[in-house]
Amino acid sequence: MESEEKNGVMTMTSEVKMQKEIKENEITFDRLFVVFFIGCVSGVLLEGIFCLITKGHWESHVVSVFGAFNILYGAGAMLFYSGAVKLKSKPIFLRVTIMTVSATALELGAGLFLKDYLGMRAWNYDGKFLNYKGVICLQFTFIWGFAAFAFCKLQPKISKRLERIKGGLWHGVCVAISIFMILNLSLTALSIARWSERHYGVAAVSKIQNFLDVDAPDEWMQSRFIEWEFLDNIK
């Protein structure tokens, strides 16, 4: 009888631990948004520190018209975190490989879109070992692999911190900031597209285009997106 009671307690304890782990590993909108937001800001800080070390001066590699945000890093952070959670049962080598390939594909897609549709580039890997069209290269693929490995190792701790993000107040904050980010990134996309159109001689035909020509002129865009270049200006 005593043995059955102990087994019952152990079973209940295991179930409680399992339910707690499931809750910690849930991927919700609020948690994903927090990961995205932190990734956007952290990416700008890390790139700035990298430039400070390698170039001797700070550079702000933002990809937004308002605030210090880089959406590619935010998207990468979401990708790595989601992969670390969803692939948790897989061997770590497989997890890291899948996440690394996915991050490289994200970088490739973004780079080719800029080059093929906007006639621009925001980064350049020309001259680096095993690069493809200057958009991806082996060196940065290894960096994404290191980031994937770090997310896999840190995922349990990250999930525990994110599990605290719950309740109506947190949700309201996340929704409010996400609305701001949607508007911010939508205006960013329109501003970049219009910047490209102006450069390639496309005249404004709408009120939005006229507004962007006045409020986001070439000089301001170039100062904001410091490393971005037009392909026809590259010798």
N, C-alpha and C positions, 0 to 999 in steps of 0.2 A: 504493500500500500504506500509506504514511504517512498519507495523507488519510483512508483508511478507518479506521485506528487512532484518529485524532483524532475522527472522527465517532462511533466507538464509545464513546470516553471521554466525549464530550459527551452522548451518549444516556444512558449510565449515570449521569452527573452529574445530568441532568434527571430521571431516574427516581428517584434518591435524594432530590432536592429535593421531588419530587412526593409521595413516600411520607412524607417528613418533614412536609410541609404537611398531608397527610391525617391523620397521627397528632395533629398539633397541633389540628386542627379536629374531632377526634372528640368527640362528646357522650356522656360516660359518666355513670353514677350518681355516682361520686365527684366529678367536676368540677361537675356540676349542683348537688350538695349543698353544695359549698364556695361556689358562687355564691349559692345560697339563704341560707346561713348568714351570709355577709358582708353580703348585702342586708338581712337581718333586723336586724343590729346597726347597719349604716350608716344605715338609715332612721331609727332612733331617735336617733342622733347628729345627723343632718342636721336633723331636725325640732326637736330641742332647740336647736341653734345658730340655726335660723330664728326660733324663739320668743324666744331671747335677744336677737336683733337687733331684731325687730319689736315685742316686748312688754316687753322689759327684764328678763325672768326666764326661767329654764330650765324647760321642761316635758318630761316623759318620756312620750312617746306609745307605750307598749308595748301589744302585743296578745298577751300571754301571762301566765300566772299565776306562772311561774318565769322569772327572767332578763329581760334587756333586749332583747326581740325584738319585731319588728313583722312578722308573716307576710305582710302585703300587699306590703311593700317587698321581702321575700324572693321572693315569687311574681313580682313585677314584674322583679326582677333576672334571674331564670331566663328569663322571657319575652323580655327584651331580648337577653340573651346568646344564647339558642337562635335567635332571629330573626336576629341579626347573623351567626351561623354558617350557618344553613340558607339564608338569602337572599343569601349573599355574592356570588353571580353576578349578582344583579339590580341595576339602577340604584339609586343611594343614595336618590333621591327616593321610589322605590317601596318600598324597604326601610323607610325612616323612616315612610312613610304607613301601611303594614301594621302595623308595631309600635306606632305611636301609636294607631291604631284599636283594636288588641287590648288595649292597656293601659287605654284609656278604657272598653272593654267590661268589663274585669275590675273596674274601679272601680265601674261602673254595676251590675254583677251583685251585688257585695258590698254596695253601699249599699241596693239594693232588697231584698235578702234581709233585711238588718237591719230595714228599715222595715216590710216586708210580713209577715214571719214572726215577728219578735221585738218589733215595736213600738218600735224604738230607732233612734238614729242616732249615728254615731261622728264624723261631720264634717258641715259644713253650708255649702253654697255659695249659699244664698238671698241674693238681692240682687246677686250677681255677674252680669256680662254673659253672656247666652246660657247660663243654667244650666237643667238639667232636673231638676225635683223636688228641687233642692238637693243632688243627688248627684254630678253632673258639671257642668263648666262649661268654656267656651272657654279661659279662662286656664290651667287646669290641663292641658287637652289640649295646649296649646302647651308646657307644662313637660314632659309625657311625650314630646312630639316632640323637645325638646332632649335629653332623656335617651336617646332612641332614636338620635339622631344621634351622641351621644357614644359610645355602645356600638358603633355601626358603625365609627367612627374608631379606637376603642381595641381593638376585637376581636382584631386580630392579636397585640397585646402581651399582652392578657389570655389568649389561647389559649396563647401561649408559656409564660406563668407556670403555667397550669393543666396543661400537658403534663408538668410536673415531678411532678404528683400521680399517682403510680403505684406499684405494688408492694403487697405484702401488708400492710405496716405502715400505709400511708396508708388502704388499704381498710378495715382493721380499725378505725382511728380514726373514719373517716366512718360506718361502720355503727354503732359504739357511740354516737356523738353523735346520729345520726339516730334511733336507738331512743329516746334521751332526748327528742328534739324531738317525736317522734310521741306519746309519753306526755304531754309538756308541753302540746302543742297539743290533744290529745284532752281533757285535763282542763280546758283553757281553754274549749273549745267547750261542755263540759258545765256549767261554772261560769257562763258567759254566759247559756246557755239557762235555767238554774235561776234566775239573777238576774232574768231577764225574767218567768219564771213566778211568782216571789214577788211581784213588783211588780203583776202583773195578777191576784193572788189565787188562784193555783193551789196547792193544798196538797200537801205532800210525801207520797208514797205508797210510796216505796222507800227502801232503806238508803242508796243513793247520793245521793238528794235530801236526806235527813236529814243525811248527812255534809257535803254542800255548804252546807246552811243553817247549820251550825255553823262550818265551816272557811273558808267564803268568803261571809260575810254581806254585806249591802248596803253597809254603811259601808266595808268593806275593798275591795269591788269598785269602788265609786265613787272611792276614793282611788287605785286601780290604773289604772282606765280613766277618766282625768280629764275628757275632753271628751264622754264618752258620755252621752246623754240619752234619757229615755223620751218618746215622742211626746205622751202625754196630759199631760205636765208643761210642755210648750212653749206659751207664750201667743201 
